[in-house]
Amino acid sequence: MDYLISVRDIVKVYEMGTVKVPALRGASFDISRGSFASIMGPSGSGKTTLMHILGCLSRPTSGEYWLNGRKVSDLRDDELAELRNREIGFVFQTFNLLPRATAMANVELPLLYDGIPKRDRQRCAKEALESVGLAHRLAHRPSELSGGERQRVAIARALVNNPSIILADEPTGNLDTESGAEIMAIFRRLHEQGNTLIIVTHEPYIAEHAETILHFRDGQLVEREE
């Protein structure tokens, strides 16, 4: 089996002064390349902490995390940042777009950090925006876009550097039902095209779009649905 992600006995403990708060208590699982998984659980279940670890935004207190053949849990901060920019595309509930930048400029950002020449950045950004149905919104700023369109810009930004995995944290949380359905349709299409996706959500109807559902409670993986 070709696993893109392998997690073994991941523990994360936050220290608040003299108080230690366990967020993850020994999670272990594998995610196959090209699969569509969702991480479900109530508030406080550890799912957001897990996403930060999977996205190389945070380090586990103990345990091993392998991404695309590399042992991420042993990397230095600069190596983590490089891996994050090259291997991972993020989609957040709050979009995280630069308010004064156009849709094109927002999507170009990961390529700018990677030192890609301007002409190539613009070509890739345009193609990514076209792939999410926003060819007619290239020059629009976030304030000129609907919530659903802003999230599509965020998805295009996540796609632009052809990452190994797309991580989405409550991607429909700020959207109405119709816009949310459109976003999930885009995710399904991306999966059909061979992309690996992990969505973090507390909504069962969102999680059910995935082929694998990992249920977390109190920092532990309590059930895996296939």
C-alpha positions as CSV (number, residue, x, y, z in Angstrom):
1,M,0.0,0.0,0.0
2,D,1.3,3.5,-1.0
3,Y,0.8,5.6,2.1
4,L,1.2,9.3,1.7
5,I,0.8,9.9,5.5
6,S,1.8,7.6,8.4
7,V,1.2,8.7,11.9
8,R,2.5,6.6,14.9
9,D,1.6,7.2,18.5
10,I,1.3,11.0,18.1
11,V,1.0,12.8,21.5
12,K,0.6,16.5,21.8
13,V,0.7,18.2,25.3
14,Y,0.3,21.9,25.7
15,E,1.9,23.5,28.7
16,M,0.0,26.3,30.4
17,G,2.4,27.4,33.1
18,T,2.6,24.5,35.5
19,V,-0.5,22.9,33.9
20,K,-0.2,20.3,31.2
21,V,-3.1,19.9,28.8
22,P,-3.1,16.8,26.6
23,A,-4.6,17.4,23.1
24,L,-3.6,14.2,21.4
25,R,-3.1,10.9,23.3
26,G,-1.3,8.5,21.0
27,A,-3.0,8.7,17.6
28,S,-1.9,6.2,14.9
29,F,-3.2,5.9,11.3
30,D,-2.3,5.8,7.6
31,I,-3.7,7.8,4.7
32,S,-3.2,6.4,1.2
33,R,-2.0,8.5,-1.7
34,G,-5.0,9.8,-3.7
35,S,-7.5,9.2,-1.0
36,F,-10.2,11.5,0.5
37,A,-10.4,11.5,4.3
38,S,-12.2,13.5,6.9
39,I,-11.3,14.0,10.5
40,M,-14.4,14.4,12.7
41,G,-14.9,15.2,16.3
42,P,-16.5,17.6,18.7
43,S,-14.7,20.7,20.1
44,G,-11.8,19.6,22.2
45,S,-11.4,16.3,20.4
46,G,-7.9,17.1,19.1
47,K,-8.8,17.4,15.4
48,T,-7.5,20.9,14.9
49,T,-4.3,20.1,16.8
50,L,-3.9,17.0,14.5
51,M,-4.4,19.1,11.4
52,H,-1.7,21.5,12.6
53,I,0.7,18.6,13.0
54,L,-0.2,17.1,9.6
55,G,0.3,20.5,8.0
56,C,3.7,21.0,9.6
57,L,2.4,24.0,11.5
58,S,3.1,22.3,14.9
59,R,5.3,19.6,16.2
60,P,4.1,16.6,18.2
61,T,5.3,16.2,21.8
62,S,6.2,12.6,20.9
63,G,5.5,10.0,18.2
64,E,6.4,9.8,14.5
65,Y,4.9,11.5,11.5
66,W,5.9,10.5,8.0
67,L,4.8,12.5,4.9
68,N,5.6,11.4,1.4
69,G,8.5,9.2,2.7
70,R,10.0,11.9,5.0
71,K,10.1,11.7,8.7
72,V,8.6,15.1,9.4
73,S,8.7,14.8,13.2
74,D,12.6,15.0,13.1
75,L,12.9,18.1,10.8
76,R,14.3,21.5,11.7
77,D,12.0,24.5,11.6
78,D,13.5,25.7,8.2
79,E,13.0,22.2,6.7
80,L,9.5,22.1,8.0
81,A,8.7,25.5,6.3
82,E,10.2,24.3,3.0
83,L,8.2,21.0,3.2
84,R,5.0,22.9,4.1
85,N,5.3,25.2,1.1
86,R,6.1,22.5,-1.4
87,E,4.0,19.5,-0.2
88,I,0.9,21.0,1.5
89,G,-2.0,23.2,0.3
90,F,-4.2,24.8,3.0
91,V,-7.8,25.8,2.9
92,F,-9.1,27.6,6.0
93,Q,-12.6,28.4,7.3
94,T,-11.8,32.1,7.3
95,F,-10.2,32.0,3.8
96,N,-7.0,33.8,5.0
97,L,-6.8,36.0,1.9
98,L,-4.9,39.3,1.6
99,P,-7.7,41.9,1.5
100,R,-6.0,44.4,-0.8
101,A,-4.6,41.8,-3.2
102,T,-6.5,40.6,-6.3
103,A,-7.6,37.0,-6.6
104,M,-4.6,36.4,-9.0
105,A,-2.1,38.0,-6.5
106,N,-3.5,35.9,-3.6
107,V,-3.2,32.7,-5.6
108,E,0.4,33.6,-6.7
109,L,1.6,33.8,-3.1
110,P,2.9,30.3,-2.6
111,L,4.8,30.6,-5.9
112,L,6.3,33.9,-4.9
113,Y,7.7,32.4,-1.7
114,D,9.1,29.6,-3.9
115,G,11.0,32.1,-6.1
116,I,9.0,31.3,-9.3
117,P,9.4,33.9,-12.1
118,K,6.5,36.4,-12.5
119,R,5.3,35.1,-15.9
120,D,5.2,31.5,-14.7
121,R,3.4,32.6,-11.4
122,Q,0.7,34.4,-13.3
123,R,0.2,31.5,-15.8
124,C,-0.1,29.0,-12.9
125,A,-2.4,31.2,-10.9
126,K,-4.7,31.8,-13.8
127,E,-4.9,28.1,-14.5
128,A,-5.7,27.4,-10.9
129,L,-8.5,30.0,-10.8
130,E,-9.9,28.7,-14.0
131,S,-10.0,25.2,-12.5
132,V,-12.3,26.4,-9.7
133,G,-14.6,28.4,-12.1
134,L,-13.2,31.9,-11.4
135,A,-11.7,32.9,-14.8
136,H,-13.9,36.0,-14.7
137,R,-12.8,37.1,-11.3
138,L,-9.0,37.3,-11.7
139,A,-8.7,41.1,-10.9
140,H,-11.3,41.2,-8.1
141,R,-10.3,41.7,-4.5
142,P,-11.8,39.6,-1.6
143,S,-14.3,42.4,-0.7
144,E,-15.7,42.2,-4.2
145,L,-16.3,38.4,-4.0
146,S,-19.0,36.3,-2.3
147,G,-18.0,33.9,0.5
148,G,-18.1,31.0,-1.8
149,E,-16.0,32.8,-4.4
150,R,-13.4,33.7,-1.7
151,Q,-13.2,30.1,-0.6
152,R,-12.7,29.1,-4.3
153,V,-9.8,31.6,-4.4
154,A,-8.4,29.9,-1.3
155,I,-8.7,26.4,-3.0
156,A,-6.9,27.7,-6.1
157,R,-4.1,29.1,-3.9
158,A,-3.9,25.6,-2.2
159,L,-3.7,23.9,-5.6
160,V,-1.3,26.3,-7.4
161,N,2.0,24.6,-6.5
162,N,0.7,21.0,-7.1
163,P,1.0,19.9,-3.4
164,S,1.0,16.3,-2.3
165,I,-1.9,16.9,0.0
166,I,-4.7,19.5,0.5
167,L,-5.7,20.1,4.1
168,A,-9.0,21.9,4.7
169,D,-10.1,23.1,8.1
170,E,-13.9,23.5,8.4
171,P,-13.9,24.8,4.7
172,T,-17.7,25.4,4.6
173,G,-18.0,26.8,8.1
174,N,-18.5,30.4,7.0
175,L,-20.7,29.6,4.0
176,D,-24.4,29.2,3.3
177,T,-25.7,25.8,2.4
178,E,-25.7,26.4,-1.4
179,S,-22.1,27.8,-1.4
180,G,-21.0,24.9,0.9
181,A,-22.4,22.4,-1.5
182,E,-20.5,24.0,-4.4
183,I,-17.2,23.9,-2.4
184,M,-17.7,20.2,-1.6
185,A,-18.4,19.5,-5.3
186,I,-15.0,21.1,-6.1
187,F,-13.3,18.9,-3.5
188,R,-14.9,15.8,-4.9
189,R,-13.8,16.7,-8.4
190,L,-10.2,17.3,-7.1
191,H,-10.3,13.9,-5.5
192,E,-11.5,12.3,-8.8
193,Q,-8.5,14.0,-10.5
194,G,-6.1,12.2,-8.2
195,N,-5.5,14.7,-5.4
196,T,-5.2,13.6,-1.8
197,L,-7.5,15.5,0.5
198,I,-8.1,15.7,4.3
199,I,-11.0,17.7,5.6
200,V,-11.4,18.6,9.3
201,T,-15.1,19.1,10.3
202,H,-17.6,18.6,13.0
203,E,-20.5,18.3,10.5
204,P,-21.5,14.7,9.6
205,Y,-22.9,15.7,6.2
206,I,-19.6,17.2,5.2
207,A,-17.6,14.3,6.5
208,E,-19.7,11.9,4.5
209,H,-18.3,13.2,1.2
210,A,-15.0,11.5,2.1
211,E,-14.3,7.8,1.5
212,T,-12.6,7.5,5.0
213,I,-13.8,9.1,8.2
214,L,-11.5,9.2,11.3
215,H,-13.5,9.9,14.4
216,F,-11.7,11.6,17.3
217,R,-12.8,12.1,20.9
218,D,-10.7,13.3,23.8
219,G,-7.5,13.3,21.8
220,Q,-7.9,9.7,20.6
221,L,-8.9,8.0,17.4
222,V,-12.0,6.0,18.4
223,E,-13.3,4.8,15.1
224,R,-12.3,4.6,11.4
225,E,-15.1,4.4,8.9
226,E,-14.4,3.2,5.3
